Amino acid sequence: MAPELLGCDENGNELRLSDFKGRRLVLYFYPKDSTPGCTSEACNLRDNYQRLLERGYAVVGVSVQDAKSHQRFIEKYQLPFPLIADTDHMLVEAFGVWGEKKMAGRIYMGTLRTTFVIDEEGRIAEIYGPKQIKVKEHAEQILG
């Protein structure tokens, strides 16, 4: 089961799993606002948002950036879904997506790009891990 309290979105609104009861929730974790891969993933979900809604999905993004960063990201790319500002790392740690990363020979801790599809009853139905996600085709992966 996914946790009930998800966190606060870019406007400070508390999001709970029960807010999405009766719909499948695409809860996608991404490393950082406005980076190339994260922007491609968000825009792919944006471009397919209506199809996702029609198939009974809601979409919520999560990263450890603050609400102001999320607001700029949403405005710049006209994202139609909320982004949780997980600045205290509560959600990334609860879902096990905060971990060791490597880039340019440097090792650091960060968010591992992961998507959880949570069913209508609040159970995790599918998980797309960092090696599976194709950022430019992610909605198609979810829709099958």
C-alpha positions as CSV (number, residue, x, y, z in Angstrom):
1,M,0.0,0.0,0.0
2,A,1.1,3.5,-0.7
3,P,1.2,6.0,2.2
4,E,-1.9,8.2,2.8
5,L,-0.1,11.5,3.1
6,L,1.8,12.4,0.0
7,G,3.0,15.9,0.8
8,C,2.3,19.5,-0.3
9,D,2.2,20.7,-3.8
10,E,3.7,23.8,-5.4
11,N,0.8,25.9,-3.9
12,G,1.1,24.5,-0.4
13,N,-2.0,22.3,-0.8
14,E,-1.7,19.0,1.1
15,L,-2.2,16.0,-1.2
16,R,-3.4,12.7,0.1
17,L,-3.8,9.3,-1.5
18,S,-7.5,9.4,-0.7
19,D,-7.8,12.5,-2.9
20,F,-7.3,10.1,-5.9
21,K,-9.7,7.3,-4.7
22,G,-11.4,5.7,-7.7
23,R,-8.6,6.7,-10.1
24,R,-5.2,5.2,-10.8
25,L,-2.4,7.6,-9.7
26,V,0.8,8.0,-11.7
27,L,3.2,9.2,-8.9
28,Y,6.4,10.0,-10.7
29,F,9.7,10.9,-8.9
30,Y,12.2,12.9,-10.9
31,P,15.6,14.4,-9.9
32,K,15.4,18.1,-10.6
33,D,13.1,20.8,-12.2
34,S,14.1,22.1,-15.6
35,T,16.9,19.6,-16.4
36,P,16.8,18.0,-19.8
37,G,15.6,14.5,-18.9
38,C,13.1,15.8,-16.3
39,T,11.7,18.4,-18.7
40,S,11.3,15.7,-21.4
41,E,9.5,13.4,-19.0
42,A,7.2,16.2,-17.7
43,C,6.4,17.4,-21.2
44,N,5.7,13.9,-22.4
45,L,3.2,13.5,-19.5
46,R,1.8,16.9,-20.2
47,D,1.3,16.2,-24.0
48,N,-0.5,12.9,-23.1
49,Y,-2.3,14.2,-20.1
50,Q,-5.8,14.2,-21.7
51,R,-5.3,10.5,-22.8
52,L,-4.2,9.6,-19.2
53,L,-7.3,11.3,-17.8
54,E,-9.5,9.5,-20.2
55,R,-8.0,6.2,-19.2
56,G,-8.7,7.0,-15.5
57,Y,-5.3,8.2,-14.4
58,A,-4.3,11.2,-12.3
59,V,-0.7,12.4,-12.4
60,V,1.5,13.9,-9.7
61,G,5.2,14.6,-9.9
62,V,7.6,14.6,-6.9
63,S,11.1,16.0,-6.5
64,V,13.0,17.5,-3.6
65,Q,13.0,21.0,-5.0
66,D,11.0,23.7,-3.2
67,A,7.6,25.0,-4.1
68,K,9.0,28.1,-5.9
69,S,11.1,26.0,-8.1
70,H,8.0,23.8,-8.9
71,Q,5.9,26.9,-9.7
72,R,8.5,28.2,-12.2
73,F,8.8,24.7,-13.8
74,I,5.0,24.4,-14.1
75,E,4.6,27.9,-15.5
76,K,7.5,27.6,-18.0
77,Y,6.3,24.3,-19.4
78,Q,2.5,24.7,-18.7
79,L,2.3,21.5,-16.7
80,P,-1.4,20.6,-15.9
81,F,-0.6,18.4,-12.9
82,P,0.7,19.1,-9.4
83,L,4.3,18.7,-8.2
84,I,5.0,17.8,-4.7
85,A,7.8,19.7,-3.0
86,D,9.4,16.9,-1.0
87,T,12.1,19.1,0.6
88,D,12.2,17.0,3.8
89,H,12.7,13.8,1.7
90,M,9.8,12.1,3.5
91,L,8.3,10.7,0.3
92,V,11.5,9.9,-1.6
93,E,12.6,7.9,1.4
94,A,9.2,6.3,2.1
95,F,9.2,5.0,-1.6
96,G,12.9,4.0,-1.5
97,V,13.9,6.3,-4.4
98,W,16.5,8.4,-2.6
99,G,19.9,6.7,-3.3
100,E,23.4,6.8,-4.5
101,K,23.9,8.2,-8.0
102,K,26.9,8.6,-10.2
103,M,27.6,11.2,-12.8
104,A,30.9,12.3,-14.4
105,G,32.8,10.1,-11.9
106,R,31.2,11.8,-8.9
107,I,29.1,9.8,-6.4
108,Y,26.3,11.7,-4.6
109,M,22.8,11.1,-3.1
110,G,19.8,12.0,-5.2
111,T,16.3,11.0,-6.4
112,L,16.3,7.9,-8.6
113,R,13.9,8.5,-11.5
114,T,11.0,6.1,-10.7
115,T,7.3,6.0,-11.4
116,F,4.7,4.2,-9.3
117,V,1.3,3.4,-10.7
118,I,-1.1,3.2,-7.7
119,D,-4.4,1.4,-8.3
120,E,-7.9,2.7,-7.3
121,E,-7.6,1.0,-3.9
122,G,-4.2,2.6,-3.0
123,R,-2.0,-0.4,-3.8
124,I,1.1,-0.1,-5.8
125,A,0.3,-1.9,-9.1
126,E,3.3,-1.1,-11.2
127,I,6.8,0.3,-10.8
128,Y,9.0,1.7,-13.5
129,G,12.6,2.0,-12.4
130,P,15.4,4.3,-13.5
131,K,16.6,1.9,-16.2
132,Q,13.1,1.3,-17.6
133,I,11.8,4.8,-18.0
134,K,12.1,6.4,-21.4
135,V,11.6,10.1,-20.7
136,K,10.3,11.0,-24.1
137,E,7.9,8.1,-24.2
138,H,6.9,7.6,-20.6
139,A,3.1,8.2,-21.0
140,E,3.1,5.5,-23.7
141,Q,4.9,3.1,-21.4
142,I,2.2,3.7,-18.7
143,L,-0.7,3.5,-21.1
144,G,0.7,0.3,-22.6
